[in-house]
Amino acid sequence: MNNLLTKHILGELKNREKFQIDLLEWFDSHQRELPWRHNSSLYKTVISEFMLQQTRVTTVLPYFKKWIEKFPNFNSLASAKEEEVLKGWEGLGYYSRARNLHKLSKIVSTWDSFPTDAKSWQSLPGIGPYIAAAITSISFNQTEAVCDGNVVRVLTRILACGEEFKDGSVAQKKLQPHAQTLLNIQRPGDYNQAIMELGAIVCHRQSPCCTICPVLAYCKSGKQGDPERFPVLAKKKKSFQKIKRFWIESSDSLLLQKPKEGGNKLVGIYELPKGIETEISKKGNILAVKKRTIGQVEFEESIYLTSLNQDCEINRYNMEWIKWENLNEITLSGPHRKWIEELKLKNSK
């Protein structure tokens, strides 16, 4: 791995400089119009980087706009209640990101000035090497290279790196030194955005657009015609889980569950009840079967129309009745809002 770059044409400084120029010229002409790039600010950069973790740009766009309207700066976010923050995040998933943003804002809103070094930013909740590098390079012009999934894909293809990595995080760690070597020190923020942009809109996982790639001249796998071979990631075994959920309604309310245990990632976020089989008077018919994948786990969730035993203590299961007209005021987990809207319409027919 350490010899890959030295043996490559980019091992020579003059070639690296030309590579940087070609990439930046392409970025200047082809970068996407994104709201965090328009009237950019440190706050917008932080919010966008948190939202873009494990989430596509197209998904993030409407959420980012609404978020900036509701929480325009660190102070407004810091003063908000957690319920408001989670509600603003509803639909993006991975709610720990929202909680960490909230905690981070409470800290930085007390500062007289912002640190410019990556190490200081990594001391804050939810910020690792990648986000710290993105923030400090884009907002403070610090020479910190980013190395996310897009950068891993671009670099392994340029270098035709056939090493198998256990997972994406291992690949990022091993390729970080190469990313740092290739970084343009005059425009580090733009360079970081450029190489990520290249991975996002040209160097796709499948069917990469090599014929329009601005750095094809430096790409070993592109010249070989086998870019999709890279990166090489160890295959992970997928697991399968079946979950029973229950639809229990009254004339004016729906029974929902709100986990409160400290170790539950969805603490404080509502969902259709599960784990209450012993309290069901009769299971009833299956209203719907929903399938989704989170990471390496495939879920099959069956939703039963049913009713509770008369003596069921709903507080014991962290459940509460939510009036239909109040559903828009609470935060629902993942796709549950869509499921509820579909099933409410189905049951009303």
N, C-alpha and C positions, 0 to 999 in steps of 0.2 A: 504493500500500500504506500509506504513512504517514498518508494522509488518511482511511482507512477508518473508524478508530475515532472520529476527531473528528466525522465526519459521521453517526455512528451514535448512537442514544439513549444508549449506554453512554459516549459522549463527555462526558456530564454527570456530575459527581461523585455527585449524589443518586441517579441511576439505577444507577451502578456499585455504590454501597453497598447498594441494594435488591437488585440482582443477587446480590451476595455473600451477603446474608442468606438469600435464597431458596435458593441453592445449598447453603449450609451447613446450613440447616434440613432440607433433603431428605437430605443426607448423614448427619446425626445420626440420622435415622429409618430410612434405607434402606441404609446401608453393609453390605457383606458381612462375615460373620464369617471373618476370615482369621487364621492363626496368628501372623503377625508383628505384628498389631494387638493380640493378646491378650498381656498382660504385656509390652508393647513395650519394646525396648531398642535402643541404637545398633547393637549387633552384629546383631540380627535385621533391622533396617532395611537395613543394608549387604548382608547375605546375600540378602534378598528382592529388593533392587534389582538385584543382579548376576544372580540367577536369572531375573528377569522380563524381562531384555533379550531381545527377539526370541522370547519363549516365553510361551505362554498361562498364565494363573493356574491353570486346572484341571490342566495338566501339571506345574506347579511344586509344587503342594500336597504330594503324597507325598514328593517329593525333599527339600523343606524340612524336613519332620518328621524324616526319617531323618538329614539333615545336622545338625540341632540336637542330636539324640541322640548322634551320633558326635563332633561338634565343637561343644560348647556355648558357646564363647567364642573370642576372638582368640588367647589363649594356647594353647589346645588345638589350634587350627588351625595356628598358627605352628610348633608342635613336631612336627606330623605329617610323615610322608614324602610326597613328591610322588605316589608310587604310591597311597597311601591317599586322598589328595585327589582324584585322577583317578577312582579307583574309586567314591568317594562321589558323583561328578558323572556317572557313566556313565548314558547315556540322555538327558541334557539337551542334548548337543551343544555346539558352540562352546566347545571345551575351553580356549581362551585365557582365558575368564572364570574358570575354576577356578584356572588357574595365576596369574592376576593377583590373585585373592583370597588365594592362598597367600602371594604376595610381599607384598601389602598387610598381611596379618596379622603377618608377621615384622617389619615396620616399626612398626606401631602398638602391638604388644605391648611395645615398648621405651619407649614414651612414658609420662611421668608423668601427663599429662592430654591430652584430645583437643581439637584446634582446633575452633572453632565457625564459621569462615568457609569459604566455598565454594572460594576460591582455594587454601587449604592442602590441601583434600581433592582438588582437581584435580591436585595434584602427585604423587598416589599412583597406582600401576599400575591401569589399567583404569577410571579414573574421569574422565569428561568432564563437561561443563556440566550435563547432565540429572541424573546420579546425584549430583553434588555439591549441586545445588539440592534434590533430594529428601532427602538425608541431613541437610543443615543446617537445612532448614525443618521437617522432621518431628522430628528429635532435639534441635535447639537453638533452634527457633522463629525462625530467621533469615528475613528477608523476601527469599527467593530463589524466583522462580517457575519451575516446571518447564514444559517444553514438549516432550512426547513425541508419538507418533503420535496418541494419543487426544485430546490437547489441540489438536493441529493440526486434527483433524477437527471438534471442537466449535467452535473459534474461526472457522474458515473458513466454517462453516455459519451461525454467529451473524452474522457480518459479510457473508455471501454473497460471499466473496472469490473472484473468478473468475480471478485470476492463475494462470498455469501455472507450476508449480515443477518444476525438473529432477528432484528426488527428495525423499524425506521429510526428509533432513537439511537441505537448502536451505530447505524449508518451515519447519522448526523454528527455524532461525536467523532467518528473516525475521519470524516471528510472535512470537519471544521478547519484543520490546519491548511488544507488545500484552498478552501473558500477564503481564508484569511490572506493567503499568498496572492490570490487573484484579485483581491479587493482594490478598487481604484481609490487612492488616498486623497485625491482632490475632491471627488464627489462620492463619498462612501454611501450616503443615504440614497442617492439616485442609483448608484450601482447596485445596491442591495435590492431596491425595488425593481430594477431592470432585470436582474437574473431570476427573481421570483416571477416577474411578469412573463419572462420567456418560458418558464416551466408551465405557467398557467394557460397561456394562449397559443403557444407554438409547440413546445416539447411535451405534448400530451402523453399520458400513460399508454394509451393505445392510438395508433395511427398518427404519430407525430408529423407535423408539417415541415419536414426537412427541407423541401425545395424553397421555402421562404425564410428559412432560419438565417439570421444575420451572422451567426458564428459557425456555420456549417464547415467552413474552411479549417476550423480547429477541432472538429468533432470526429474522433476515430470511428465510433459506431455508426455515425451518419454516413461516412464514406464507405464503410463496410456494408451498409444496407441492413444492419440488424439492431437498430436502436432499442427496439422493444424488449431485447434480452436484458436490458439494464434498467434499474438496479436489480441485483439478485438478492431477494429476501427469502429467508427460510419460510417454508409453508407452515402456517399455523392450523392446528386442528380446531374446527368450529364445534361448539357445543350447542345443544338444543334444549330449550326449556318450554314446558307447557304451563300456562298460568290460567287459573279460573278466576274470573271477575264476575261481579254481580250487579245487576241493574235493579235497584229497589227504589220505587217512587211512590209519592202520595199525590193527591190532587194538585198541590201547589209547590212541592219540593222534590229534590233528588238527594238520596243518601250518598255522601262521599266520604272518603278516607283522607286523613291529613297526618302523615307520619310525624311523630314528635321525638323519636329516639335520636339521641345525639350522633350515633354512628351512621344514620341513614342520610344518604346524599340528597334525598328528596324531602327532607324535613321541612315542614311548613308549606308544602305544595300539594294540592288536592289531586286525587285520582279516583277512579272507580274502585270500590272495595275489593279486597282479596283476603285470603286467609281467615275467612269467617264461616267455613263450611259447617261447623258445629252449631251455628246460630241460625241456619236456614230452615224454614218450616217445610219448604219444598223447593227442589232445584229449578223446576220449570224448564221452558224451552230455551235453546240457544238462540239469542238474538243475532249474534254476529261472531265470526272468527277473524281476528286480526293478526296479521303476520308482520314482523319487522325485525331488523337486525341492528344490534348495537355492538360495535366492535366485532368480536369473534363469536358472539352469542346470537343465535337465531331464536326468536320468541314466537310462540303461537298462543295467543290469548283469546280464550273463549269467554264470551259475555252472556251470562244467563239471566233471564227474566225471572225474578223470584220475590220472595217476601221473608221477613225475619220472624223468628220466634217472638211471641209476645213479651217474654221475660228477658229479652236480650238487652244487655247494658251496652249501648253504643259507645259510650265514653271509653269503655275498656279496650275497644278496638280503634280508638282515635277516629271515630266516625261522627259526622254531624249532618243534620238536615240543612240543605242549602235551597233557599227559595229560587224558583226558576228565574224570577226577575233579578236576582242577585248574582247569577252565574258569571256575568261579565265583570264583576268586581273582584273575583278571586283569581288566583293563579293556578292553572291546571297543568299537570305534568304531560310532557311530550305531546302525543296526538290525541289526548283524552278529550279536549274541547271539540275537535272534529268528530270523534266518535259519538260524543254526547249529542251534538247537533243532528247527526245522521239518525241516531236511534230515537231521539225525541220525535223527529219527523215521521219515522217509521211507525212508532207506537201510536201516533195521533191519527193515523189513517184507519 
